[in-house]
Amino acid sequence: MVPIQIGGRRESDFTDPIGMLSDCHRRIERFLGTLIVVGREAHGGPLNNEQRTALESGLRYFREAAPKHTADEEESLFPRLRCIESPEAKAVLAQIDALEDDHDRADRSHREIERLGQRWLTEGQLTAEEAARFANRLAALSDLYQRHISLEDNVVFPSAKRLLASAETHAVGAEMAARRGVPTAG
């Protein structure tokens, strides 16, 4: 379960889609960290109730929410950045192919983690080899996300805020809302 932060920074909404993308990175980091802790503490053995709930929640997040985040970037944000003619946009675009490759690698890792995690939930434990594979996939994913998120949060997203016209930013937010079935005004 993800703890609620009282008094913390309020998360962005669809009127600030770039902020929402960054907020999603914090959720990715939290859920990934949760999966890593469960793997480290349980070592593929029987799960207590708290570990089972954490594993189920982490797997669900990456199965259901993370693909929407990737689509937000690859279908809404990146194509709009590709249409901008400026030196700053060109510099950002040089990074986007690598980011999309990261998405593909992350997706493959998530499929393996999902498969192993579901086996763990169903069978009650993993073999030593499966537990090691689960931990290794999570460690590799953590390394990938650390670099990937840093590049997006520190380079791509700030540039997007500067480069995208208000109407384009609004369109990105509307598309993000539509992916989630959330109606938006105007």
C-alpha positions as CSV (number, residue, x, y, z in Angstrom):
1,M,0.0,0.0,0.0
2,V,1.3,3.5,-0.9
3,P,1.2,5.8,2.1
4,I,-0.7,9.1,1.9
5,Q,1.4,12.1,2.4
6,I,-0.3,14.7,4.6
7,G,1.1,18.1,4.1
8,G,3.1,17.0,1.1
9,R,3.2,18.6,-2.3
10,R,-0.1,18.3,-4.1
11,E,0.0,16.2,-7.2
12,S,-0.6,17.7,-10.5
13,D,-3.8,17.3,-12.5
14,F,-4.7,17.1,-16.2
15,T,-4.2,20.9,-16.6
16,D,-0.5,20.3,-15.9
17,P,0.2,17.0,-17.8
18,I,4.0,17.4,-17.6
19,G,3.7,17.7,-13.9
20,M,1.5,14.6,-13.9
21,L,4.1,12.6,-15.8
22,S,6.7,13.6,-13.2
23,D,4.3,12.7,-10.4
24,C,3.9,9.3,-12.0
25,H,7.7,8.8,-11.8
26,R,7.4,9.1,-8.0
27,R,4.8,6.4,-8.0
28,I,7.0,4.2,-10.3
29,E,9.8,4.6,-7.8
30,R,7.6,3.8,-4.8
31,F,6.0,0.7,-6.3
32,L,9.3,-0.5,-7.7
33,G,10.9,0.0,-4.2
34,T,8.0,-1.9,-2.6
35,L,8.5,-4.9,-5.0
36,I,12.3,-4.8,-4.3
37,V,11.7,-4.9,-0.5
38,V,9.2,-7.8,-0.8
39,G,11.7,-9.7,-2.9
40,R,14.6,-9.0,-0.5
41,E,12.6,-9.8,2.6
42,A,10.7,-12.9,1.5
43,H,13.4,-14.4,-0.9
44,G,10.7,-16.2,-2.9
45,G,9.4,-17.9,0.3
46,P,5.9,-17.8,1.8
47,L,4.5,-14.3,2.0
48,N,2.9,-12.7,5.0
49,N,-0.3,-10.7,4.5
50,E,1.5,-7.4,4.3
51,Q,4.0,-8.7,1.7
52,R,1.2,-10.4,-0.3
53,T,-0.7,-7.1,-0.4
54,A,2.4,-5.1,-1.4
55,L,3.3,-7.6,-4.1
56,E,-0.3,-7.6,-5.5
57,S,-0.4,-3.8,-5.4
58,G,3.0,-3.4,-7.1
59,L,2.2,-5.9,-9.8
60,R,-1.2,-4.2,-10.4
61,Y,0.3,-0.8,-10.7
62,F,2.9,-1.8,-13.3
63,R,0.3,-3.9,-15.2
64,E,-2.5,-1.3,-15.3
65,A,-1.1,2.2,-14.7
66,A,2.5,2.1,-16.1
67,P,1.4,1.3,-19.7
68,K,-0.8,4.5,-19.7
69,H,2.3,6.5,-18.6
70,T,4.3,5.1,-21.5
71,A,1.5,5.9,-23.9
72,D,1.2,9.4,-22.5
73,E,4.8,10.0,-23.5
74,E,5.0,8.0,-26.7
75,E,1.6,8.9,-28.1
76,S,1.0,12.4,-26.7
77,L,4.2,14.2,-25.6
78,F,7.0,12.9,-27.8
79,P,5.1,13.3,-31.1
80,R,4.4,17.0,-30.3
81,L,8.0,17.6,-29.4
82,R,9.1,16.1,-32.7
83,C,7.0,18.8,-34.5
84,I,8.9,21.7,-32.9
85,E,11.7,23.3,-34.9
86,S,14.2,24.8,-32.4
87,P,17.7,23.9,-31.2
88,E,16.3,23.0,-27.8
89,A,13.8,20.7,-29.3
90,K,16.4,19.0,-31.5
91,A,18.6,18.4,-28.4
92,V,15.7,16.8,-26.6
93,L,14.7,14.7,-29.6
94,A,18.2,13.2,-29.6
95,Q,17.3,11.6,-26.3
96,I,13.8,10.4,-27.2
97,D,14.8,7.3,-29.2
98,A,16.8,6.1,-26.3
99,L,13.8,6.8,-23.9
100,E,11.5,4.7,-26.2
101,D,14.1,1.9,-26.2
102,D,14.1,2.1,-22.4
103,H,10.3,1.7,-22.5
104,D,10.6,-1.5,-24.5
105,R,13.3,-2.9,-22.2
106,A,11.2,-2.0,-19.1
107,D,8.1,-3.6,-20.6
108,R,10.0,-6.9,-21.2
109,S,11.2,-6.8,-17.6
110,H,7.7,-6.0,-16.3
111,R,6.3,-9.0,-18.2
112,E,8.9,-11.3,-16.5
113,I,8.3,-9.7,-13.1
114,E,4.5,-10.1,-13.6
115,R,4.9,-13.8,-14.6
116,L,7.1,-14.6,-11.6
117,G,5.0,-12.5,-9.2
118,Q,1.8,-14.1,-10.2
119,R,3.4,-17.6,-9.8
120,W,4.5,-16.5,-6.3
121,L,1.0,-15.4,-5.4
122,T,-0.6,-18.5,-6.8
123,E,1.9,-21.2,-5.6
124,G,2.9,-19.5,-2.4
125,Q,6.6,-19.5,-3.2
126,L,9.3,-19.4,-5.9
127,T,12.2,-21.7,-6.6
128,A,15.6,-20.3,-5.6
129,E,16.3,-19.7,-9.3
130,E,12.9,-17.9,-9.8
131,A,13.5,-15.8,-6.7
132,A,17.0,-14.8,-8.0
133,R,15.5,-14.0,-11.4
134,F,12.8,-11.9,-9.8
135,A,15.4,-9.9,-7.7
136,N,17.7,-9.5,-10.7
137,R,14.9,-8.2,-13.0
138,L,13.9,-5.7,-10.3
139,A,17.5,-4.6,-9.8
140,A,18.0,-4.1,-13.6
141,L,14.7,-2.2,-13.8
142,S,15.7,0.0,-10.9
143,D,18.9,0.9,-12.7
144,L,17.1,1.6,-15.9
145,Y,14.4,3.7,-14.3
146,Q,17.0,5.7,-12.3
147,R,18.7,6.9,-15.5
148,H,15.5,7.2,-17.5
149,I,13.5,9.1,-14.9
150,S,16.4,11.5,-14.3
151,L,16.7,12.3,-18.0
152,E,13.0,12.9,-18.4
153,D,12.5,14.9,-15.1
154,N,15.7,17.0,-15.6
155,V,15.9,17.5,-19.4
156,V,12.8,16.4,-21.4
157,F,10.0,17.6,-19.2
158,P,11.4,21.1,-18.4
159,S,12.1,21.5,-22.1
160,A,8.5,20.4,-23.0
161,K,7.1,23.0,-20.5
162,R,9.1,25.7,-22.3
163,L,8.5,24.5,-25.8
164,L,4.9,23.4,-26.0
165,A,2.3,26.0,-26.7
166,S,-0.6,26.2,-24.3
167,A,-3.0,24.5,-26.7
168,E,-0.5,21.6,-27.2
169,T,-0.1,21.2,-23.4
170,H,-3.9,21.2,-23.1
171,A,-4.2,18.5,-25.8
172,V,-1.6,16.3,-24.0
173,G,-3.6,16.6,-20.8
174,A,-6.9,15.8,-22.6
175,E,-5.4,12.7,-24.2
176,M,-4.0,11.6,-20.8
177,A,-7.4,12.0,-19.2
178,A,-9.1,10.1,-22.1
179,R,-6.7,7.2,-21.6
180,R,-7.9,7.0,-18.0
181,G,-11.6,7.5,-18.8
182,V,-11.7,10.8,-17.0
183,P,-13.8,13.6,-18.6
184,T,-12.2,17.0,-18.9
185,A,-13.7,20.4,-19.3
186,G,-13.5,22.1,-22.8
